[in-house]
């Protein structure tokens, strides 16, 4: 299954945004990460972990700290043709919860969250189980 961007979560801010603005975008988007985008190009990602370790722990003022100064810039990304299974495997192996998806020109298409991928996989497995149970229930005694 090729990744569908409709299920991707995304909170975007420009590099000039403050940490507070990035957190507000994360809150509004109900996601744990905000992507930093300039002219459609991914410049970095600011996560809850970045907030905790690079802002709060260092006593920085979120309203005055530029998000570009505390964001992660060396990002692991995927492309549109990445399968959901490949994306999930990458996220588990690399210990990341958000995976930006880029097109062939490096333009950001969306951000997948491990939570959304796992929810989709659980739904898929539940449907398979329901189908199997229905099939087994149709076959009467002596099959």
Residue frames as qw, qx, qy, qz and C-alpha x, y, z in Angstrom:
[[0.000, 0.888, 0.459, 0.000, 0.00, 0.00, 0.00],
 [0.390, 0.382, -0.016, 0.838, 1.43, 3.36, -1.04],
 [0.179, -0.368, -0.496, 0.766, 1.18, 6.11, 1.56],
 [0.027, 0.749, 0.524, 0.404, -1.88, 8.32, 1.34],
 [0.229, 0.213, -0.245, 0.918, -1.26, 11.91, 2.36],
 [0.444, -0.562, -0.289, -0.635, -4.86, 12.36, 3.49],
 [0.792, -0.510, -0.332, 0.048, -4.00, 10.55, 6.72],
 [0.589, 0.153, -0.277, 0.744, -0.91, 12.61, 7.34],
 [0.312, -0.869, -0.315, 0.219, -0.91, 15.08, 10.17],
 [0.542, 0.324, 0.037, 0.775, 0.78, 18.40, 9.81],
 [0.217, -0.925, -0.188, 0.247, 1.42, 21.60, 11.72],
 [0.648, 0.400, 0.098, 0.641, 3.54, 24.06, 9.75],
 [0.223, -0.917, -0.067, 0.324, 5.45, 27.14, 10.76],
 [0.550, 0.771, -0.181, 0.265, 8.01, 29.32, 8.96],
 [0.715, 0.060, -0.379, 0.584, 11.62, 29.44, 10.17],
 [0.049, 0.440, -0.183, 0.878, 10.92, 32.90, 11.61],
 [0.654, -0.562, -0.333, -0.381, 8.28, 31.54, 14.02],
 [0.225, -0.568, 0.620, -0.493, 8.88, 31.42, 17.74],
 [0.135, 0.020, -0.977, 0.165, 8.77, 28.25, 19.79],
 [0.325, 0.293, 0.586, -0.682, 5.45, 29.43, 21.21],
 [0.571, 0.420, -0.198, -0.677, 3.99, 29.78, 17.70],
 [0.400, 0.246, -0.861, -0.194, 5.22, 26.28, 16.84],
 [0.035, 0.112, 0.899, -0.421, 3.61, 24.88, 20.00],
 [0.462, 0.369, 0.277, -0.758, 0.37, 26.71, 19.15],
 [0.561, 0.366, -0.523, -0.527, 0.42, 25.12, 15.67],
 [0.243, 0.106, -0.960, 0.086, 1.02, 21.71, 17.24],
 [0.228, 0.225, 0.710, -0.627, -1.88, 22.24, 19.63],
 [0.540, 0.413, -0.012, -0.734, -4.21, 23.39, 16.86],
 [0.581, 0.357, -0.638, -0.358, -3.18, 20.47, 14.65],
 [0.862, -0.328, 0.253, -0.292, -3.40, 18.03, 17.56],
 [0.887, 0.320, -0.251, 0.219, 0.05, 16.64, 16.79],
 [0.715, -0.624, 0.053, 0.312, 3.33, 16.28, 18.63],
 [0.558, -0.163, 0.334, 0.742, 5.47, 17.92, 15.96],
 [0.311, 0.880, 0.125, -0.336, 5.58, 21.04, 13.86],
 [0.743, 0.222, 0.309, 0.550, 7.38, 21.15, 10.54],
 [0.109, -0.739, 0.102, 0.657, 9.41, 24.19, 9.61],
 [0.603, 0.459, 0.552, 0.348, 8.75, 25.00, 5.97],
 [0.019, -0.687, 0.127, 0.715, 10.06, 27.76, 3.74],
 [0.415, 0.483, -0.442, -0.631, 8.83, 28.09, 0.15],
 [0.915, 0.104, -0.163, -0.353, 7.39, 24.57, 0.34],
 [0.645, 0.361, -0.627, 0.247, 10.73, 23.08, 1.37],
 [0.799, -0.552, -0.235, 0.037, 11.27, 21.28, 4.64],
 [0.214, 0.749, -0.412, 0.472, 13.82, 23.09, 6.81],
 [0.092, 0.242, -0.815, 0.518, 13.37, 21.20, 10.07],
 [0.591, -0.467, -0.586, -0.298, 11.00, 19.74, 12.60],
 [0.130, -0.396, 0.529, -0.739, 10.19, 20.83, 16.12],
 [0.615, -0.259, -0.729, -0.151, 8.86, 18.10, 18.41],
 [0.647, -0.716, -0.099, -0.243, 7.63, 17.73, 21.96],
 [0.868, -0.240, -0.074, 0.428, 11.02, 16.25, 22.79],
 [0.434, 0.414, 0.002, 0.800, 12.76, 19.33, 21.35],
 [0.315, -0.757, -0.101, -0.564, 10.52, 21.51, 23.51],
 [0.815, -0.573, -0.088, 0.007, 11.39, 19.54, 26.62],
 [0.838, -0.189, 0.045, 0.511, 15.16, 19.15, 26.09],
 [0.493, 0.269, 0.165, 0.811, 16.11, 22.26, 24.10],
 [0.127, -0.642, -0.155, -0.740, 13.74, 24.85, 25.50],
 [0.663, -0.676, -0.139, -0.289, 12.29, 24.01, 28.92],
 [0.881, -0.288, -0.128, 0.353, 15.36, 22.25, 30.31],
 [0.544, 0.177, -0.012, 0.820, 17.57, 25.16, 29.22],
 [0.140, -0.641, -0.423, 0.625, 15.21, 27.80, 30.60],
 [0.143, 0.065, 0.417, 0.895, 14.58, 29.52, 27.26],
 [0.357, 0.409, 0.344, -0.766, 11.59, 31.80, 26.76],
 [0.460, 0.340, 0.787, 0.231, 9.26, 30.13, 24.19],
 [0.269, 0.886, 0.343, -0.159, 7.81, 33.50, 23.19],
 [0.025, 0.907, -0.306, -0.288, 11.25, 34.88, 22.29],
 [0.469, -0.360, 0.748, 0.303, 13.16, 31.82, 21.06],
 [0.552, 0.450, -0.409, -0.571, 13.16, 31.30, 17.27],
 [0.938, -0.015, 0.280, -0.204, 12.03, 27.76, 16.51],
 [0.761, 0.576, -0.281, 0.100, 14.82, 27.35, 13.91],
 [0.049, 0.692, -0.619, 0.367, 17.38, 27.60, 16.75],
 [0.457, -0.289, 0.744, -0.393, 16.00, 24.61, 18.67],
 [0.874, 0.273, 0.050, -0.398, 14.50, 22.43, 15.94],
 [0.705, -0.161, 0.637, 0.268, 15.88, 19.19, 14.56],
 [0.401, 0.718, -0.256, -0.508, 17.32, 19.78, 11.09],
 [0.110, 0.358, -0.897, -0.236, 19.00, 16.47, 10.25],
 [0.716, 0.077, 0.333, -0.609, 15.75, 14.69, 9.40],
 [0.252, 0.027, 0.941, 0.223, 14.89, 11.21, 8.22],
 [0.512, 0.349, -0.004, -0.785, 12.30, 11.48, 5.44],
 [0.525, 0.200, 0.820, 0.113, 10.31, 9.25, 3.11],
 [0.138, 0.139, -0.481, -0.855, 8.84, 9.64, -0.38],
 [0.664, 0.086, 0.021, -0.743, 5.29, 9.25, -1.67],
 [0.777, 0.170, -0.542, -0.271, 5.89, 5.69, -2.92],
 [0.031, 0.279, -0.843, 0.458, 7.03, 4.54, 0.54],
 [0.552, -0.369, -0.693, -0.281, 4.62, 1.90, 1.83],
 [0.558, -0.693, 0.061, -0.452, 2.95, 2.19, 5.20],
 [0.949, -0.271, -0.057, 0.153, 4.90, -0.89, 6.35],
 [0.661, 0.322, -0.130, 0.665, 8.21, 0.66, 5.24],
 [0.087, -0.704, 0.098, -0.698, 7.37, 3.94, 6.98],
 [0.762, -0.590, 0.022, -0.266, 6.43, 2.18, 10.21],
 [0.926, -0.055, -0.099, 0.361, 9.59, 0.03, 10.09],
 [0.428, 0.510, -0.143, 0.732, 11.76, 3.13, 9.58],
 [0.337, -0.715, 0.081, -0.607, 10.09, 4.93, 12.46],
 [0.890, -0.452, -0.008, -0.058, 10.53, 1.99, 14.83],
 [0.860, 0.107, -0.086, 0.492, 14.16, 1.37, 13.82],
 [0.344, 0.469, -0.098, 0.808, 15.12, 5.06, 14.03],
 [0.303, -0.477, -0.620, 0.545, 13.09, 5.74, 17.20],
 [0.061, 0.021, -0.095, -0.993, 11.11, 8.58, 15.65],
 [0.267, 0.466, 0.750, -0.386, 7.40, 9.37, 15.96],
 [0.419, 0.795, 0.160, -0.409, 7.00, 11.68, 12.95],
 [0.577, -0.038, 0.597, 0.556, 8.13, 11.05, 9.37],
 [0.288, 0.657, -0.075, -0.693, 8.02, 13.85, 6.77],
 [0.683, 0.343, 0.605, 0.223, 7.00, 12.75, 3.27],
 [0.009, -0.636, 0.276, 0.721, 8.62, 14.58, 0.36],
 [0.786, 0.581, 0.159, -0.139, 7.96, 14.58, -3.38],
 [0.850, 0.219, 0.134, 0.461, 10.69, 14.10, -5.99],
 [0.294, 0.727, -0.047, 0.618, 11.58, 17.82, -5.85],
 [0.396, -0.015, -0.586, 0.707, 11.93, 17.79, -2.06],
 [0.342, -0.372, -0.035, -0.862, 8.64, 19.58, -1.43],
 [0.176, -0.013, 0.834, -0.522, 6.86, 18.59, 1.77],
 [0.407, -0.243, -0.686, -0.552, 3.70, 16.57, 1.13],
 [0.699, -0.564, -0.137, -0.417, 2.81, 15.78, 4.73],
 [0.014, -0.478, 0.779, -0.406, 3.98, 14.20, 7.97],
 [0.760, -0.213, -0.575, -0.216, 3.07, 10.70, 9.11],
 [0.379, -0.571, 0.535, -0.495, 2.78, 9.91, 12.79],
 [0.179, 0.145, -0.970, 0.077, 3.51, 6.50, 14.24],
 [0.349, 0.205, 0.670, -0.622, 0.20, 6.72, 16.10],
 [0.628, 0.442, -0.037, -0.639, -1.80, 7.18, 12.88],
 [0.457, 0.381, -0.765, -0.246, 0.08, 4.37, 11.16],
 [0.005, 0.039, -0.950, 0.311, -0.56, 2.01, 14.06],
 [0.487, 0.306, 0.446, -0.686, -4.25, 2.99, 14.19],
 [0.624, 0.444, -0.346, -0.542, -4.59, 2.25, 10.47],
 [0.333, 0.281, -0.900, -0.032, -2.86, -1.11, 10.89],
 [0.218, 0.083, 0.826, -0.514, -5.10, -2.05, 13.82],
 [0.601, 0.386, 0.161, -0.681, -8.19, -1.18, 11.77],
 [0.555, 0.427, -0.613, -0.366, -6.91, -3.28, 8.88],
 [0.171, 0.158, -0.955, 0.185, -6.20, -6.27, 11.12],
 [0.385, 0.187, 0.624, -0.653, -9.60, -5.91, 12.82],
 [0.659, 0.410, -0.136, -0.616, -11.34, -6.00, 9.43],
 [0.458, 0.341, -0.807, -0.151, -9.36, -9.10, 8.45],
 [0.048, -0.031, 0.905, -0.421, -10.29, -10.80, 11.72],
 [0.532, 0.294, 0.364, -0.706, -13.97, -9.87, 11.30],
 [0.639, 0.414, -0.429, -0.487, -13.94, -11.28, 7.75],
 [0.306, 0.247, -0.917, 0.069, -12.30, -14.49, 8.93],
 [0.242, 0.094, 0.775, -0.575, -14.81, -14.89, 11.77],
 [0.630, 0.365, 0.084, -0.681, -17.71, -14.31, 9.35],
 [0.561, 0.389, -0.664, -0.305, -16.28, -16.86, 6.93],
 [0.147, 0.130, -0.944, 0.265, -15.79, -19.44, 9.66],
 [0.380, 0.171, 0.584, -0.697, -19.31, -18.80, 10.99],
 [0.644, 0.339, -0.235, -0.644, -20.94, -19.46, 7.59],
 [0.500, 0.241, -0.825, -0.106, -19.46, -22.94, 7.34],
 [0.774, -0.390, 0.075, -0.493, -21.79, -25.18, 9.35],
 [0.653, -0.404, 0.634, -0.088, -20.97, -28.44, 11.14],
 [0.810, 0.125, 0.548, 0.165, -19.19, -30.97, 9.01],
 [0.039, -0.738, 0.225, 0.635, -18.05, -28.19, 6.66]]
